[in-house]
Amino acid sequence: MNNPPSSARLLEHFRAPKHRLPLHPLERAVLAAVAIHLCFLPWALGTMHVWSQVTSLVLSALGLGIALLPRHYTGDQSGGPAFRLYPWARLVRFPLFWIGLALLAYIAVQGFNPSWVWERNAAQWWLRRVNDIPWLPTSIDTPWERFNLWRQFIIYASAWLTVCTVWIGFTRRRSLQLLLTMLLGNAVLLAVLGFAQRFVASSKFLFFMEWPIGHTAFASFIYRNHAGAYFALMTFIAVSLAIWTFTQGERGGRKSTPAGLLFFCAVFLTTAVFFSLSRGASLTLMIAWLAVAIWFWLSQRRSPASGGTHRGVYAAVVLLFLGVIGFTMREVDFSSVQSRFDSLAKNYENVHVESVQARLQAYAAASIMLGDSWQRGVGSGGFRYLFPEYIKKHPDVYAGGRMFWEHAHNDWLQVPIELGAGGTVLVLLGAGWWLLVFYRNRVVWHSLAVPGLIGCAQTLAHAWFDFPFQNPAILCTWLALIAISARWIELDVS
């Protein structure tokens, strides 16, 4: 058959066959490309440097290039008649492809229409006002090596290409399961590295590369709050896979599943979040755990277990959880963690209030900045260069220019400040389309998607008082997990 089958017929080919079909060689290649890319991001110091961001762009482009190659499915590979698949047809029908392309074009217009130019001498730097086209979005012309609009363009492009690859490149639920499993294994390995560094008090990444002065690193992340946000997100990959394998085992009447091991990974990654010393990530993670527990309890009441091991599995999970927590509390030195969280209570008037007051003043300055720039934006990546003009009105946190605020510590403020009205509308359109997809597919009781989406929601909550989405590893992985959840639902029979 030379004509590409319709979307409905494709789903009939690939969703939940009675026997496991082999993956197409090109789908295996896409799986390898996406897995290597997403596993690379956190190891490359969170992809915060030029070399890693360019590498990320190359890997994401490679993945989409492989995904776009036409595929010939034999009868053994399709479980039915042979046919030829043209992924580009699915890509051009993908709204996020066009929305993302429009956003990148918008950012490029910003880049070619600067309102300010960065200049410096031996002692200081400043911005010089230049003429621009007043009805177009604008930006700040800054050096590539210090971070500028084109570096942010690369980060957004890499995330966009990855989402498109996931959407068109995977035709089997098994591929998505393998991808999530590899991401989980990579996260556990990273967490092991983080614990090793904590226990030996190492100040070096992989024990041979010195961290920058004043770092708050954990595992491969320079900034502890980024480490906490990443491991919190990875925790819910483990939770999603654990709940999904548990429910699949119940439906199939299987007496044992990997759910217990996956739940152990979730507990292990939760502990890693606490050891990252990120208070914000720890708080949102605990709230997300509670949300998943309530949802799971309601879902079980709605669909009573059919297997005979239901009560035994529940008891095993509870005992495992209590055992891990008990062993961890007994054997591990929690002094650094405890001292970090004791500051919330014992040293509230000194440490915590000072930090909170600084951020509140920064939010106030950023809100004024948003009011001035919401129409055209200041350009992607430009916040850090124009913000000193606003934060210097708060001398307590500006410190005469010695304290440089690269971010607003609130992504919900910083993104519209940089993108302006046009770019923000495009971001909201993309978010709205995802919400529509999940609503139409009645996702509310899906055993894999809902825990994963709760994990993504806790990152959104964290972004209200920090900047996790300014880390490329978190941004790209977060968007990929949204796409994986949506694609899984599309391929699932339930």
Secondary structure, DSSP 4 states (H G I P E B T S, - for coil): --SPPPHHHHHHHHSS-SSPPPPPHHHHHHHHHHHHHHHHHHHTGGG-SHHHHHHHHHHHHHHHHHHTS-EEEPHHHHTSS-EEE-HHHHHHT-HHHHHHHHHHHHHHHHHTSEEEEEEE-SS-EEEEE----TTS--EEE--TTT--HHHHHHHHHHHHHHHHHHHHH---HHHHHHHHHHHHHHHHHHHHHHHHHHHHT--EETTTEEPPTT---BTTBSSHHHHHHHHHHHHHHHHHHHHHHHHHHHHHT-S--THHHHHHHHHHHHHHHHHTT-HHHHHHHHHHHHHHHHHHHHHHHHS---STTHHHHHHHHHHHHHHHHHHHHHHS--HHHHHHHHTTTTTIIIIIHHHHHHHHHHHHHHHHHHHHHTTT-S-TT-HHHHTHHHHTT-HHHHGGGTS--SS-S-HHHHHHHHHHHHHHHHHHHHHHHHHHHHHHTTGGG-TTHHHHHHHHHHHHHHTTSS-GGGSHHHHHHHHHHHHHHHHHHHH---
